Amino acid sequence: MAGGSGTLHGRVAFITGAARGQGRAHTVRLAREGADIIALDICAPVSDTITYPAATVEDLAETVRAVEAEGRKVLARKVDIRDDEALRQLVADGVEQFGRLDILVANAGVLGWGRLWELTDEQWDTVIGVNLTGTWRTLRAVVPAMIAAGNGGSIVVVSSAAGVKATPGNGHYSAAKYGLVGLTNTLALELGEFGIRVNSIHPYSVDTPMIETDALIQLLAKHPGYAHSFPPMPLQPKGFMTPEEVSDVVVWLAGDGSATLSGAQIPVDKGVLKY
């Protein structure tokens, strides 16, 4: 194990959707700060209604290599967050291996497109099932282990700008991400007595495979009146945010520097939601 200089040395973090994008960035950043890692990803297509390429087993293996390069231990597994049994088994195996659980980053999610009344049952069930119900299942599996560890801790729920500002064409996604705010705030009240903090973050325009520029362009071509509902990122050389920029916020919320925050919604948007 690496030396204990990181702000999270000695702690154990559980991250969902860890194979790539934000999930990988959060995982590696937490490891860099000294946390050992329990990580999962479905590593397969969730549904034919999700049109961007899915993460792969090779992607998750690359995350493992990146964590180990930081000198930390990692238990990673191919798990669907809609699968209760697999979730609970990973939590149990992780606690057995590492002896504790201090941090949860509930990051796994999917994005689809379509006007509300034109969505199919599969489109609705997939996005709600992964983003909202899957996150609830993750919380249900992880929270008892955090309580039992008796060390307090921090839960970071990855919502979206769409969880504080609705946008047309992805109402099922927005409904799920607004729902995560309700889960966050309720859990913050329920877990206060155990010293466990719960906050949500709300990123906007992060450069990951989920950002389907072509799909958005097609939506706006059909419905140009929707354009005003998608605020542009502030003009800057870098354009979209990187996953690593979001990870800076995640690692702060995971650590002691944010000890006074619980039940907070943190916009990670470079001010764009003020436009």
C-alpha positions in Angstrom: 0.0 0.0 0.0 1.1 3.5 -0.7 2.0 6.0 2.1 -0.6 7.7 4.1 -0.3 11.2 2.8 -3.7 11.4 1.1 -6.7 13.1 2.6 -8.6 9.8 2.4 -5.9 7.5 3.6 -7.3 4.4 5.4 -10.8 4.8 4.0 -12.7 2.6 1.5 -14.8 4.0 -1.3 -17.5 2.2 -3.3 -18.1 3.6 -6.8 -20.8 2.6 -9.4 -20.4 3.0 -13.1 -16.6 3.0 -12.6 -15.5 1.6 -16.0 -15.0 4.9 -17.8 -16.0 8.6 -17.9 -16.9 10.3 -14.6 -16.9 6.9 -12.8 -13.3 6.2 -13.7 -12.2 9.7 -12.9 -13.9 9.6 -9.5 -12.4 6.2 -8.8 -8.9 7.2 -9.7 -9.1 10.5 -7.9 -10.3 8.8 -4.7 -7.5 6.3 -4.9 -5.0 9.1 -5.4 -6.2 10.6 -2.1 -5.5 7.3 -0.4 -8.8 5.3 -0.5 -9.0 1.7 -1.3 -11.7 0.9 -3.9 -14.7 -1.2 -4.5 -15.9 -0.6 -8.0 -18.6 -1.9 -10.3 -19.9 -1.4 -13.8 -22.4 -3.3 -15.9 -19.8 -3.5 -18.7 -22.5 -4.2 -21.3 -25.4 -2.6 -23.2 -28.2 -1.7 -20.8 -30.9 -1.6 -23.5 -31.3 -1.1 -27.2 -32.9 2.2 -26.4 -29.6 3.6 -25.2 -27.8 4.5 -28.4 -24.3 5.4 -27.4 -21.7 2.6 -26.9 -21.6 0.8 -23.6 -18.6 0.4 -21.3 -16.8 -2.9 -21.6 -15.0 -5.3 -19.3 -11.7 -4.0 -20.8 -12.7 -0.5 -19.7 -13.2 -1.7 -16.1 -9.9 -3.5 -16.3 -8.3 -0.2 -17.3 -9.8 1.5 -14.2 -8.4 -1.3 -12.0 -4.9 -0.7 -13.5 -5.2 3.0 -12.9 -6.2 2.5 -9.3 -3.3 0.1 -8.7 -0.9 2.6 -10.3 -1.9 4.9 -7.5 -0.8 2.3 -5.0 -4.2 1.4 -3.8 -6.1 -1.9 -3.5 -9.2 -2.5 -5.6 -12.0 -5.0 -5.8 -13.8 -4.5 -9.2 -16.7 -6.5 -10.6 -19.1 -6.6 -13.5 -22.5 -5.8 -11.7 -25.8 -4.3 -12.9 -27.0 -1.9 -10.2 -30.5 -3.2 -10.9 -29.4 -6.6 -9.5 -30.0 -6.7 -5.7 -28.2 -10.0 -5.1 -25.1 -9.0 -7.0 -24.9 -5.6 -5.3 -25.3 -7.1 -1.8 -22.6 -9.7 -2.6 -20.1 -7.1 -3.8 -20.7 -5.0 -0.7 -20.2 -8.1 1.6 -17.1 -9.2 -0.3 -15.7 -5.6 -0.2 -16.2 -5.3 3.5 -14.7 -8.7 4.1 -11.6 -7.7 2.1 -11.1 -4.2 3.4 -12.8 -4.3 6.8 -14.9 -1.1 6.4 -16.8 1.1 4.1 -16.7 4.9 4.3 -17.6 6.5 1.0 -20.2 5.8 -1.7 -20.2 7.6 -5.0 -23.5 6.6 -6.7 -22.5 7.5 -10.2 -24.0 4.9 -12.6 -26.6 6.2 -15.0 -27.8 6.3 -18.6 -29.3 8.9 -20.9 -31.9 8.5 -23.6 -33.9 10.9 -25.8 -37.6 11.4 -26.7 -40.6 13.5 -25.9 -42.5 12.3 -22.9 -45.7 11.2 -24.7 -43.6 9.5 -27.4 -41.4 7.4 -25.1 -41.8 3.6 -25.2 -42.2 1.6 -22.0 -38.7 0.3 -22.5 -37.2 3.8 -22.8 -38.9 4.9 -19.6 -38.3 1.7 -17.7 -34.6 1.6 -18.7 -33.8 5.2 -17.6 -35.9 5.2 -14.5 -34.7 1.6 -13.6 -31.0 2.4 -13.8 -30.8 6.0 -12.7 -33.4 6.1 -10.0 -34.3 2.6 -8.9 -30.8 1.3 -9.4 -29.4 4.1 -7.3 -31.9 3.4 -4.6 -30.9 -0.3 -4.7 -27.3 0.8 -4.4 -28.0 2.9 -1.4 -30.0 0.1 0.2 -27.1 -2.3 -0.3 -24.4 0.0 0.9 -25.9 2.1 3.8 -26.1 -0.8 6.3 -22.4 -1.6 5.8 -21.5 2.1 6.4 -23.6 2.2 9.5 -22.1 -1.1 10.8 -18.6 0.2 10.2 -19.3 3.0 12.7 -17.0 5.5 11.1 -19.5 8.0 9.8 -18.8 8.7 6.1 -20.0 10.4 3.0 -22.4 9.5 0.2 -22.2 11.5 -3.1 -25.2 11.0 -5.4 -24.4 11.9 -9.0 -27.5 13.6 -10.3 -27.3 16.1 -13.2 -28.1 19.7 -14.1 -31.3 18.0 -15.4 -32.1 17.3 -11.8 -32.4 21.0 -11.0 -33.5 22.4 -14.4 -35.7 20.3 -16.7 -34.9 20.1 -20.4 -37.1 19.0 -23.2 -36.5 15.7 -25.0 -35.3 13.8 -22.0 -38.1 14.0 -19.4 -37.5 10.5 -18.2 -33.9 11.3 -17.5 -34.9 14.5 -15.8 -37.5 12.8 -13.7 -35.0 10.3 -12.5 -32.4 12.9 -11.7 -34.9 15.1 -9.8 -35.9 11.9 -8.0 -32.3 11.5 -6.8 -32.6 14.9 -5.1 -35.4 13.5 -3.0 -33.4 10.4 -2.1 -30.4 12.5 -1.2 -32.3 14.9 1.1 -34.3 12.2 2.8 -31.3 10.0 3.4 -29.4 13.0 4.8 -32.0 13.4 7.5 -32.1 9.6 8.2 -28.3 9.1 8.4 -27.4 12.2 10.4 -27.5 10.3 13.7 -24.8 7.9 12.3 -22.5 10.7 11.2 -23.0 9.9 7.5 -23.4 12.9 5.2 -25.4 12.7 1.9 -25.1 15.3 -0.9 -25.9 15.4 -4.6 -23.9 16.9 -7.4 -25.4 18.3 -10.6 -22.9 18.3 -13.5 -23.6 19.9 -16.9 -21.9 19.1 -20.2 -19.2 16.8 -19.1 -17.1 15.3 -21.9 -18.1 11.6 -21.7 -19.6 9.0 -24.1 -23.0 9.9 -22.7 -22.9 13.3 -24.4 -24.4 12.6 -27.8 -24.1 15.8 -29.7 -25.6 14.3 -32.8 -28.7 13.2 -30.9 -29.2 16.7 -29.5 -28.7 18.3 -32.8 -31.3 16.0 -34.3 -33.7 16.9 -31.5 -33.2 20.7 -32.0 -33.5 20.3 -35.8 -37.0 18.8 -35.3 -37.9 21.2 -32.5 -35.9 24.4 -32.8 -38.0 26.1 -30.1 -36.3 23.8 -27.6 -32.9 25.4 -28.1 -33.4 28.1 -25.5 -33.8 25.4 -22.8 -30.2 24.1 -23.2 -27.9 26.8 -21.9 -24.5 26.9 -23.6 -21.4 26.4 -21.7 -19.6 29.7 -21.0 -17.3 30.6 -23.9 -13.9 29.3 -23.0 -11.0 27.5 -24.7 -11.8 24.1 -23.0 -15.5 23.9 -23.9 -17.0 20.9 -22.1 -15.8 20.1 -18.6 -13.6 17.1 -18.1 -14.6 14.2 -15.8 -11.6 15.1 -13.7 -12.9 18.5 -13.0 -16.1 17.0 -11.5 -13.9 14.6 -9.5 -12.3 17.5 -7.7 -15.8 18.2 -6.2 -16.5 14.5 -5.5 -13.3 14.1 -3.5 -14.0 17.3 -1.5 -17.5 16.0 -0.6 -16.0 12.6 0.3 -13.5 14.2 2.7 -13.5 16.1 6.0 -13.2 19.5 4.3 -17.0 19.4 3.6 -18.0 18.1 7.0 -20.7 20.8 7.5 -22.5 19.8 4.3 -25.3 17.3 4.2 -28.5 17.4 2.1 -26.9 19.9 -0.3 -27.3 20.1 -4.0 -24.0 21.2 -5.6 -24.1 22.5 -9.2 -21.0 21.6 -11.1 -21.7 23.7 -14.1 -19.3 26.7 -14.2 -22.3 28.9 -13.6 -24.1 27.9 -16.8 -27.4 27.3 -14.9 -27.5 31.0 -14.1 -27.9 31.9 -17.8 
